[in-house]
């Protein structure tokens, strides 16, 4: 299975600040169809995960433009600018290029 | 509004069975590819099973470690998906979520989850 490694595990942030979360895969996530199936989710405290970014850099419906995704191959980044209180929680990356789908272990965004 | 509501969780002894249900609304269920995902007590997320739609002959895929114990099914007339879990083990203790895919968009929406605890 493809191993997804997220760093850091914990990320202290000040409100209004900017942070980046890294996600690295053990194999290239470029699918034979040319797409890269790397997605980002946020799980707020006490809630289910919610989709933020799909296929590396596409914001899902209703996701503010403070969230941006980038990367290629095996190396991906989620950037959050102007962090707001509702952005706090655990961020997960997911690859669905290779079977089975596999998630990263999560990065906890918390206040300094 | 998209809604997914999981039910059927609870406390069960090792070796016993449980069937989870997920009732949905707010999207075209009959063409959706439905999935079950679980979150362990350590917060790790693990994809378990997917069932495709009628046009894909309801093709089913499973995580290898649950194949033979878990069975995913769907009832398009009820906009519902199910997960039959047999021979449960303590390591199956988790919150179980149902989700679905839009084309090219994985796990677009999630239910609130149902807790399964396997313990003697």
Interface residues (C-beta under 8 A of the other chain):
Chain A: X35 X37 X39 X41 X48 X49 X50 X51 X54 X55 X60 X90 X92 X94 X96 X99 X100 X101 X102 X103 X105 X106
Chain B: X43 X44 X45 X46 X47 X61 X63 X64 X97 X104 X105 X106 X107 X108 X109 X110 X111 X112 X113
